[in-house]
């Protein structure tokens, strides 16, 4: 078992800010600064010889400033809380079955968005793959993202008049990929 606790701080400069241009015009096209502080807890463990599990939870706080207007505030679209968990099972030295979940908490929208905060979501993913077959020449896998077809939204990032982007953007449902790998 491995337990880990990480703290982090990111300082971003020259950030592009999508905003309505106000007078006077400025030659600085990247007039933003963002700082992100957070902590992440991680757990990795072997449950049995053939079953492993992981989980992580992150708390982060993102604060930004427009250096032209001097307005500052919480960065839209960034959830304070998010996490992942998963389980991988090796079956009969033939199949590997992995189930994982991704959780994202509530995210704020831009100030001009009348929708308000966007609800969080939880997605479940499934991957079934084979070990190397036929003298390590072939692998086959099936990957399904958003297994239960959860409907979720992302905040829009322009003005809320709907001209360029909607106030929220509905994300795609389930998707799948079948992959055959050949090692020549």
Secondary structure, 3 states (H helix, E strand, C coil): CEEEEEEEEEEEEEECCCCCCCCCCCCCCCCEEEEEEEEEEEEEEECCCCEEEEEEEEEEEEEEEECCCCCEEECCCCCCEEEEEEEEEEECCCEEEEEEEEEECCECCCCCCCCCCECCEEEEEEEEEECCECCCCEEEEEEEECCCCCCCEEECCCCCCCCCCCCEEECCCCEEEEEEEECC
